[in-house]
Amino acid sequence: MTSQQGRPGWRAALAAGALALSLGAAAQADSITVYTSYEEDELTAFLDRMRQDLPDLTVNVLRLSTGDLMARILAESGNPQHDVIWGWAVTSMIDPRISEMIEPYAPANIDRVPERFRDPEGRWFAVTGYMGAFCVNNEVLEARGLPMPTSWADLTDPAFAGEVVMPNPASSGTGYLQIASLLQMMGEEEGWEFLRALDANIAQYIKSGSRPCNVASQGEYAVGASFALRAIKNIDEGYPITMVIPAEGTGNELEANALMASSQNKEAAQRFLDWTLSDSAVDEYFKWKEIVTITGGAIPQSFLDAGLPEDIASVMWPMDFAWSAENRDRILAQWQEEFEDE
């Protein structure tokens, strides 16, 4: 997932997806490289808090969307350039090609993470997550006489032709969870038929998971299929949108952390991973994430006011992450063949 927000200095490097590294320099015990798919705005907040707590630790960051980060890590598998994976989709983390590069590590306070959110062999632990949601522009609906959609099925109404944008699942973790969840909900045969019907109304598939919400918020389209936190933040910023969680249930993804076996800075990397389960980190997660697995903290009132249910589990589709991982390449190949090159 990416956003379009820029920031000065090192923040600009994040927004551009650039790698803040000194690869030619000797490895330092107080310096690590982290690969992540956290959104730029939440990533900035997390790093600011981390630097307050660990001022002697230098964290160099490469931020890429989920699919692009998978490609990067696999391309570097013979010589990994990072010490830690942070906030990356579990569906990608459990890929065997990734798992073999990870070293089991039990950080301090790991008991704060329920076992169902941890790898049984200790290779990763999920601390946050996100779930799909529609960003619906109220003004566009009124101007074009469109009804408020409440479900995925509503988006196949011919009235929405050219009014819906979605993330490209080949590059966006949000896009892939949306496709995978629909296939799991409906079964593959019915699911693919539904995706073909939906495609008739899609104006474009966007590389980013957040941008469909942003362009809908700006009035370019009526509906942007995105994720809940982007909708919540845009509502908070005053955009005339409604967050809709599809009635069928919403696809969701967990974001996990892991230690690279190849790391030459393991003590520093472990310090960082310990911090990701600290009270300070948890407090920050709850400001930015609709799903937080760690005990402690509370959903902000602004999230509830925007339409996030107090019982998030009641709207989340019970994703089979293993299925999503095992079938990812096949699903994406079929999706690209049918929809991407139209």
KOLMAR-409077 format. One record per residue: x, y, z of N, C-alpha, C in turn. Coordinates in steps of 0.1 Angstrom, whole numbers, padded with zeros to 4 digits, always signed. Layout:
N
XYZXYZXYZ
...
***
This chain:
342
+0008-0012+0000+0000+0000+0000+0009+0012+0000
+0005+0023-0007+0012+0035-0007+0002+0047-0006
+0008+0058-0002+0000+0070-0002+0007+0081-0009
+0001+0092-0011+0007+0103-0019+0013+0114-0011
+0014+0112+0002+0018+0123+0011+0034+0124+0011
+0039+0135+0009+0053+0137+0009+0057+0144+0022
+0070+0142+0026+0075+0148+0038+0090+0152+0036
+0094+0163+0043+0108+0167+0041+0118+0157+0046
+0131+0159+0042+0141+0151+0048+0140+0136+0045
+0142+0129+0057+0141+0114+0055+0127+0110+0052
+0117+0118+0056+0103+0114+0053+0101+0114+0038
+0107+0123+0031+0105+0123+0017+0111+0111+0010
+0121+0105+0016+0127+0093+0011+0116+0081+0013
+0109+0082+0024+0099+0072+0026+0088+0073+0016
+0083+0085+0014+0072+0088+0004+0076+0084-0010
+0088+0085-0013+0093+0081-0026+0096+0066-0027
+0095+0059-0016+0098+0045-0016+0113+0043-0017
+0121+0052-0013+0135+0051-0015+0141+0044-0003
+0153+0039-0004+0160+0031+0006+0170+0040+0013
+0168+0042+0025+0178+0051+0033+0189+0042+0039
+0198+0038+0030+0208+0029+0034+0222+0034+0031
+0232+0029+0038+0246+0032+0034+0252+0018+0032
+0249+0012+0021+0253-0002+0019+0268-0004+0018
+0275+0007+0015+0290+0005+0014+0297+0007+0028
+0289+0011+0038+0296+0013+0051+0296+0000+0058
+0305+0000+0068+0306-0012+0076+0294-0013+0085
+0290-0026+0087+0278-0028+0096+0281-0023+0110
+0271-0017+0116+0273-0011+0129+0263-0018+0139
+0267-0020+0151+0258-0027+0160+0246-0019+0164
+0246-0006+0162+0235+0003+0166+0227+0007+0154
+0229+0000+0143+0222+0004+0130+0216-0009+0124
+0204-0008+0120+0197-0019+0113+0190-0014+0101
+0187-0023+0092+0178-0020+0080+0165-0028+0081
+0154-0021+0080+0141-0027+0081+0133-0025+0068
+0127-0036+0064+0118-0036+0052+0104-0037+0058
+0095-0028+0052+0081-0027+0057+0071-0024+0046
+0059-0027+0049+0048-0022+0040+0038-0014+0047
+0042-0009+0059+0033+0001+0066+0031+0013+0057
+0019+0019+0059+0016+0031+0052+0026+0042+0056
+0029+0052+0047+0039+0062+0051+0035+0070+0063
+0022+0074+0064+0019+0083+0075+0020+0075+0089
+0015+0062+0089+0016+0055+0101+0031+0051+0104
+0038+0048+0094+0052+0045+0095+0060+0056+0101
+0057+0068+0097+0063+0080+0102+0061+0081+0117
+0048+0079+0121+0044+0080+0135+0051+0069+0143
+0052+0057+0138+0058+0046+0145+0073+0049+0147
+0079+0054+0137+0094+0056+0138+0097+0068+0147
+0088+0078+0147+0090+0089+0156+0090+0084+0171
+0080+0076+0174+0079+0070+0187+0091+0061+0190
+0095+0053+0181+0106+0044+0183+0119+0052+0186
+0121+0063+0179+0133+0071+0181+0133+0078+0195
+0122+0081+0200+0121+0086+0214+0125+0075+0224
+0121+0063+0221+0124+0052+0231+0138+0046+0229
+0143+0046+0217+0156+0040+0214+0164+0050+0206
+0168+0061+0213+0175+0071+0205+0189+0067+0200
+0194+0057+0206+0208+0052+0201+0207+0042+0190
+0195+0039+0185+0194+0029+0175+0190+0036+0161
+0198+0034+0151+0195+0039+0138+0188+0029+0130
+0176+0033+0125+0168+0024+0117+0167+0029+0103
+0173+0022+0094+0171+0026+0079+0160+0018+0074
+0151+0025+0066+0139+0018+0062+0137+0018+0047
+0133+0007+0042+0127+0006+0028+0112+0003+0029
+0104+0011+0024+0090+0010+0024+0084+0007+0010
+0079-0005+0008+0073-0008-0005+0059-0014-0002
+0050-0014-0013+0037-0021-0012+0040-0036-0010
+0030-0043-0006+0032-0057-0002+0038-0066-0013
+0032-0065-0025+0036-0073-0036+0050-0069-0041
+0053-0056-0041+0066-0051-0045+0077-0055-0035
+0073-0055-0022+0083-0059-0012+0086-0074-0014
+0076-0082-0017+0078-0097-0019+0088-0099-0030
+0086-0091-0041+0096-0092-0053+0110-0088-0049
+0111-0078-0041+0124-0073-0036+0131-0083-0028
+0124-0089-0018+0130-0098-0009+0135-0111-0016
+0126-0115-0025+0130-0127-0033+0142-0125-0042
+0142-0113-0048+0153-0109-0057+0166-0109-0049
+0166-0105-0036+0178-0104-0028+0180-0116-0020
+0173-0127-0022+0174-0139-0013+0188-0145-0012
+0196-0143-0022+0210-0148-0022+0219-0140-0013
+0215-0127-0011+0222-0118-0003+0213-0107+0003
+0205-0111+0013+0195-0102+0019+0202-0089+0024
+0195-0078+0022+0200-0065+0025+0194-0059+0038
+0186-0067+0045+0179-0061+0056+0180-0071+0068
+0177-0065+0080+0178-0073+0092+0164-0077+0098
+0154-0069+0095+0141-0071+0101+0130-0069+0090
+0120-0077+0091+0108-0074+0083+0098-0069+0094
+0091-0058+0091+0082-0052+0100+0069-0048+0094
+0058-0053+0099+0045-0049+0094+0042-0053+0080
+0045-0066+0077+0043-0071+0064+0032-0082+0064
+0025-0084+0054+0013-0093+0053+0017-0107+0057
+0010-0113+0066+0012-0127+0070+0011-0136+0058
+0001-0133+0049+0000-0141+0036+0013-0142+0029
+0021-0131+0029+0034-0132+0023+0045-0138+0031
+0044-0135+0044+0054-0140+0054+0054-0155+0054
+0043-0162+0053+0043-0177+0054+0046-0184+0041
+0049-0176+0031+0055-0182+0018+0067-0190+0022
+0069-0203+0018+0081-0211+0022+0094-0204+0017
+0094-0197+0006+0106-0190+0002+0110-0179+0012
+0101-0173+0018+0103-0163+0028+0107-0169+0041
+0099-0179+0045+0101-0186+0058+0115-0191+0060
+0121-0196+0049+0135-0202+0050+0145-0192+0053
+0142-0179+0051+0151-0168+0053+0150-0162+0067
+0140-0167+0075+0137-0161+0088+0143-0170+0099
+0148-0163+0110+0153-0170+0122+0143-0168+0133
+0139-0179+0139+0129-0178+0151+0135-0169+0162
+0126-0161+0167+0130-0152+0178+0117-0149+0186
+0119-0150+0199+0108-0147+0209+0111-0134+0216
+0106-0123+0211+0109-0110+0218+0103-0109+0232
+0108-0099+0239+0103-0096+0252+0088-0093+0250
+0080-0098+0260+0066-0095+0260+0058-0103+0249
+0064-0113+0244+0057-0121+0233+0044-0127+0238
+0043-0129+0251+0030-0134+0256+0018-0124+0255
+0021-0112+0252+0011-0102+0249+0004-0105+0236
+0010-0113+0227+0004-0116+0214-0002-0130+0215
-0015-0132+0214-0021-0145+0214-0015-0155+0205
-0015-0167+0208-0008-0177+0200-0013-0178+0186
-0026-0175+0184-0031-0176+0170-0026-0166+0161
-0019-0156+0167-0013-0145+0159+0002-0147+0158
+0007-0159+0161+0021-0162+0160+0024-0174+0152
+0036-0174+0146+0040-0187+0139+0043-0197+0149
+0038-0210+0147+0040-0220+0157+0055-0223+0160
+0063-0220+0150+0078-0222+0151+0085-0210+0155
+0078-0199+0158+0084-0187+0163+0091-0178+0153
+0088-0180+0141+0095-0172+0130+0089-0158+0129
+0077-0156+0132+0070-0143+0130+0059-0142+0141
+0056-0129+0143+0044-0126+0152+0037-0114+0146
+0024-0115+0146+0016-0104+0140+0011-0095+0151
+0013-0082+0149+0010-0072+0159-0002-0063+0155
-0003-0061+0142-0014-0052+0136-0020-0059+0124
-0030-0052+0119-0037-0057+0107-0046-0047+0101
-0052-0050+0090-0061-0041+0083-0072-0049+0076
-0083-0042+0074-0094-0049+0067-0100-0040+0056
-0106-0047+0046-0112-0039+0035-0124-0031+0039
-0126-0020+0032-0137-0012+0033-0139-0003+0021
-0151+0002+0018-0153+0011+0007-0153+0025+0012
-0147+0034+0004-0148+0048+0007-0158+0053-0003
-0170+0058+0001-0181+0062-0008-0182+0077-0007
-0181+0084-0018-0182+0099-0018-0197+0103-0018
-0202+0109-0007-0216+0112-0006-0220+0122-0016
-0212+0132-0019-0215+0142-0029-0216+0137-0043
-0208+0128-0046-0208+0121-0060-0221+0113-0061
-0224+0106-0050-0237+0098-0051-0249+0107-0053
-0249+0118-0046-0261+0127-0047-0261+0133-0061
-0250+0138-0066-0249+0144-0079-0253+0135-0090
-0250+0122-0089-0252+0112-0100-0264+0103-0097
-0271+0106-0086-0283+0098-0083-0281+0084-0080
-0270+0081-0074-0266+0067-0071-0270+0063-0056
-0274+0051-0054-0277+0046-0041-0265+0044-0033
-0266+0044-0019-0255+0041-0011-0252+0026-0012
-0241+0021-0016-0238+0007-0017-0235+0001-0003
-0240-0010+0000-0238-0017+0013-0230-0030+0012
-0228-0034+0000-0222-0048-0002-0214-0048-0015
-0206-0058-0016-0199-0060-0029-0209-0062-0040
-0220-0070-0037-0230-0072-0048-0235-0059-0053
-0237-0049-0045-0242-0036-0049-0233-0030-0060
-0220-0032-0059-0211-0026-0068-0212-0031-0082
-0219-0042-0084-0221-0048-0098-0233-0042-0105
-0241-0033-0098-0252-0026-0104-0247-0018-0115
-0253-0019-0127-0249-0011-0139-0248+0004-0136
-0256+0009-0126-0255+0023-0123-0242+0028-0119
-0233+0018-0114-0220+0022-0109-0209+0020-0120
-0213+0018-0132-0203+0016-0143-0194+0028-0144
-0181+0025-0143-0171+0036-0144-0170+0044-0131
-0176+0040-0120-0176+0048-0108-0169+0041-0096
-0162+0029-0099-0156+0021-0089-0141+0020-0092
-0132+0022-0082-0118+0019-0084-0114+0010-0073
-0104+0001-0077-0099-0009-0067-0084-0010-0068
-0077-0015-0058-0063-0017-0059-0060-0029-0068
-0048-0028-0074-0043-0040-0082-0038-0050-0073
-0043-0062-0073-0039-0072-0063-0024-0077-0065
-0019-0075-0077-0005-0079-0080+0005-0071-0072
+0001-0059-0069+0011-0050-0062+0006-0046-0048
-0007-0046-0046-0012-0042-0033-0017-0053-0024
-0013-0053-0012-0018-0063-0002-0033-0062+0000
-0038-0049+0000-0052-0047+0002-0059-0053-0010
-0054-0051-0022-0060-0056-0034-0061-0071-0034
-0050-0077-0029-0050-0092-0029-0060-0097-0019
-0061-0091-0007-0070-0096+0003-0084-0095-0001
-0087-0084-0009-0101-0083-0014-0104-0094-0024
-0095-0097-0033-0098-0108-0043-0098-0121-0036
-0088-0124-0027-0088-0137-0020-0100-0139-0011
-0105-0129-0004-0116-0130+0004-0129-0133-0004
-0130-0127-0015-0142-0130-0023-0142-0144-0029
-0130-0149-0033-0129-0163-0037-0132-0172-0026
-0127-0169-0014-0130-0178-0002-0145-0177+0002
-0151-0166+0001-0165-0165+0005-0174-0172-0004
-0171-0171-0017-0181-0176-0027-0177-0189-0033
-0164-0193-0031-0159-0205-0038-0154-0200-0051
-0144-0207-0057-0137-0201-0068-0145-0199-0081
-0153-0209-0084-0161-0208-0097-0170-0196-0096
-0178-0195-0085-0187-0183-0084-0180-0170-0082
-0168-0172-0074-0160-0160-0072-0155-0153-0084
-0150-0161-0093-0144-0156-0106-0155-0150-0114
-0167-0156-0114-0178-0150-0122-0182-0137-0116
-0182-0136-0102-0185-0123-0096-0174-0113-0100
-0162-0116-0100-0151-0107-0103-0153-0102-0118
-0157-0110-0126-0160-0106-0140-0171-0096-0141
-0182-0098-0133-0193-0089-0133-0189-0076-0127
-0181-0076-0116-0176-0064-0110-0167-0056-0119
-0158-0063-0127-0149-0057-0136-0156-0048-0146
-0168-0051-0149-0176-0043-0159-0178-0029-0154
-0177-0027-0140-0180-0014-0135-0167-0007-0130
-0155-0014-0131-0143-0008-0126-0137+0002-0136
-0134+0014-0131-0128+0024-0139-0113+0022-0141
-0107+0018-0130-0093+0014-0131-0088+0006-0118
-0078-0002-0120-0071-0009-0109-0059-0001-0106
-0058+0004-0094-0047+0013-0090-0036+0005-0082
-0024+0008-0084-0013+0000-0077-0014+0001-0062
-0019+0012-0057-0019+0014-0042-0032+0009-0036
-0031+0005-0023-0042+0002-0015-0050+0013-0010
-0043+0024-0007-0049+0036-0001-0054+0046-0012
-0048+0046-0024-0052+0056-0034-0066+0055-0039
-0072+0043-0040-0087+0042-0044-0095+0050-0034
-0092+0050-0021-0100+0058-0012-0097+0073-0014
-0084+0076-0016-0081+0090-0018-0087+0096-0030
-0088+0089-0041-0094+0095-0053-0109+0096-0052
-0115+0086-0045-0129+0087-0042-0132+0099-0033
-0124+0100-0023-0125+0111-0013-0125+0125-0020
-0117+0126-0031-0115+0138-0038-0126+0140-0049
-0135+0131-0050-0146+0132-0059-0144+0127-0073
-0132+0120-0076-0130+0116-0089-0139+0104-0093
-0142+0096-0083-0151+0084-0085-0160+0083-0073
-0171+0075-0075-0181+0074-0064-0176+0065-0053
-0169+0054-0057-0165+0044-0047-0150+0040-0049
-0143+0040-0038-0129+0034-0038-0129+0022-0029
-0126+0011-0034-0124-0001-0025-0110+0000-0019
-0109+0001-0006-0097+0004+0000-0096-0004+0013
-0091+0002+0024-0091-0004+0037-0096+0006+0047
-0101+0000+0059-0108+0008+0068-0101+0020+0074
-0088+0018+0077-0081+0029+0083-0079+0041+0074
-0078+0039+0061-0077+0050+0052-0090+0058+0052
-0101+0050+0052-0114+0057+0052-0116+0065+0065
-0112+0059+0076-0113+0066+0089-0105+0079+0089
-0093+0078+0084-0084+0090+0084-0089+0101+0075
-0095+0097+0063-0100+0107+0054-0113+0113+0059
-0121+0106+0066-0133+0112+0073-0128+0122+0083
-0118+0118+0091-0113+0127+0101-0107+0140+0095
-0102+0139+0083-0096+0151+0076-0107+0159+0069
-0120+0155+0070-0131+0163+0065-0136+0160+0051
-0131+0149+0045-0136+0145+0032-0151+0140+0033
-0159+0143+0023-0173+0139+0024-0176+0125+0020
-0170+0116+0028-0172+0102+0024-0178+0094+0036
-0184+0083+0033-0189+0073+0042-0181+0060+0041
-0177+0055+0052-0170+0042+0052-0181+0031+0052
-0180+0022+0043-0189+0011+0042-0181-0002+0043
-0185-0010+0053-0179-0024+0054-0188-0033+0048
-0184-0040+0037-0194-0048+0029-0201-0058+0037
-0214-0060+0034-0223-0068+0042-0219-0083+0042
-0212-0087+0031-0209-0101+0030-0198-0105+0040
-0192-0095+0046-0180-0097+0055-0168-0091+0047
-0158-0087+0055-0147-0080+0049-0134-0088+0050
-0127-0088+0039-0114-0095+0039-0104-0087+0048
-0095-0094+0054-0085-0088+0063-0072-0095+0062
-0062-0088+0067-0048-0092+0067-0041-0089+0079
-0033-0097+0084-0024-0094+0096-0011-0090+0091
-0004-0081+0099+0009-0076+0096+0019-0081+0106
+0029-0088+0102+0038-0095+0110+0053-0089+0110
+0060-0093+0120+0074-0089+0122+0083-0102+0123
+0095-0100+0118+0104-0112+0118+0119-0108+0118
+0127-0116+0122+0142-0114+0122+0148-0122+0111
+0156-0116+0103+0163-0122+0092+0174-0131+0097
+0175-0143+0093+0186-0152+0097+0200-0146+0092
+0200-0139+0082+0212-0134+0076+0217-0121+0083
+0209-0116+0092+0213-0103+0098+0227-0104+0105
+0235-0093+0103+0248-0092+0109+0247-0083+0121
+0235-0078+0124+0232-0069+0135+0221-0074+0144
+0222-0087+0148+0211-0093+0155+0208-0087+0168
+0217-0083+0176+0214-0077+0189+0206-0065+0187
+0210-0056+0178+0202-0044+0175+0188-0047+0169
+0188-0057+0161+0175-0061+0155+0166-0067+0165
+0171-0074+0175+0163-0080+0185+0158-0068+0194
+0166-0058+0197+0161-0047+0205+0149-0040+0198
+0150-0039+0185+0139-0033+0177+0127-0041+0178
+0128-0054+0176+0117-0063+0177+0111-0063+0191
+0119-0063+0201+0114-0061+0215+0105-0049+0216
+0110-0038+0210+0103-0025+0211+0089-0026+0205
+0088-0034+0194+0075-0035+0187+0064-0041+0196
+0067-0046+0207+0057-0052+0217+0057-0044+0230
+0063-0032+0230+0063-0024+0242+0050-0016+0243
+0047-0011+0255+0036-0003+0258+0035+0009+0248
+0047+0015+0246+0048+0027+0238+0044+0024+0223
+0048+0013+0218+0045+0009+0205+0030+0006+0204
+0024-0001+0214+0010-0005+0213+0002+0008+0214
+0005+0017+0222-0002+0030+0222-0003+0036+0208
+0008+0036+0201+0009+0042+0188+0001+0034+0178
+0002+0020+0179-0006+0012+0170-0021+0015+0170
-0026+0017+0182-0040+0019+0184-0045+0033+0177
-0035+0042+0175-0039+0054+0169-0040+0053+0154
-0034+0042+0148-0033+0041+0134-0039+0028+0128
-0042+0018+0136-0046+0005+0130-0059+0001+0135
-0067-0004+0126-0081-0009+0130-0080-0023+0137
-0069-0030+0134-0067-0043+0141-0054-0043+0148
-0054-0045+0161-0042-0046+0170-0044-0059+0178
-0034-0068+0176-0035-0081+0182-0030-0081+0197
-0022-0071+0200-0016-0071+0213-0025-0066+0224
-0025-0073+0236-0033-0069+0247-0030-0055+0252
-0040-0048+0257-0038-0034+0261-0043-0025+0250
-0046-0013+0255-0050-0002+0245-0065-0003+0242
-0070+0007+0235-0085+0007+0232-0087+0014+0218
-0097+0011+0212-0101+0017+0199-0104+0031+0201
-0098+0041+0194-0101+0055+0196-0116+0058+0192
-0122+0068+0199-0136+0071+0197-0138+0076+0182
-0128+0082+0176-0130+0087+0163-0131+0076+0153
-0125+0064+0156-0127+0053+0147-0141+0048+0148
-0147+0047+0160-0160+0043+0162-0170+0053+0155
-0167+0066+0157-0176+0076+0151-0176+0075+0136
-0165+0070+0130-0164+0068+0115-0171+0056+0110
-0176+0047+0119-0183+0035+0115-0176+0022+0118
-0165+0022+0125-0158+0010+0128-0166+0003+0140
-0170-0009+0138-0178-0015+0149-0168-0018+0161
-0174-0018+0173-0166-0021+0185-0162-0036+0184
-0170-0044+0180-0167-0058+0178-0162-0061+0164
-0150-0058+0161-0145-0059+0147-0146-0073+0142
-0144-0083+0151-0145-0097+0146-0159-0100+0140
-0169-0092+0143-0182-0095+0138-0184-0093+0123
-0175-0084+0118-0175-0081+0103-0164-0087+0095
-0154-0093+0102-0142-0098+0095-0145-0112+0090
-0142-0114+0077-0143-0128+0072-0132-0136+0078
-0135-0148+0082-0124-0157+0087-0114-0162+0077
-0104-0154+0074-0095-0156+0063-0087-0169+0065
-0085-0176+0055-0076-0188+0055-0063-0183+0049
-0054-0178+0057-0041-0172+0052-0033-0182+0045
-0033-0194+0050-0025-0204+0043-0030-0206+0029
-0043-0207+0027-0048-0208+0013-0044-0196+0005
-0046-0184+0011-0042-0172+0003-0027-0173-0001
-0019-0178+0007-0005-0178+0004-0002-0189-0006
-0007-0201-0004-0005-0212-0013-0010-0210-0027
-0021-0202-0029-0027-0200-0042-0024-0186-0048
-0016-0179-0041-0013-0165-0046-0009-0164-0060
+0002-0171-0064+0007-0170-0077-0003-0174-0088
-0011-0185-0085-0021-0189-0094-0032-0179-0096
-0037-0174-0085-0048-0164-0085-0043-0152-0092
-0032-0147-0089-0027-0134-0096-0025-0136-0111
-0020-0148-0114-0018-0151-0129-0031-0151-0136
-0041-0157-0130-0055-0157-0137-0060-0143-0137
-0059-0135-0126-0064-0122-0125-0058-0113-0135
-0045-0114-0136-0038-0105-0146-0042-0109-0161
-0043-0122-0163-0047-0126-0177-0061-0121-0180
-0070-0121-0171-0084-0117-0174-0086-0102-0173
-0079-0095-0164-0083-0081-0161-0073-0071-0163
-0060-0074-0161-0050-0064-0161-0047-0058-0174
-0047-0065-0185-0043-0061-0198-0055-0057-0207
-0066-0054-0201-0078-0050-0209-0076-0037-0216
***
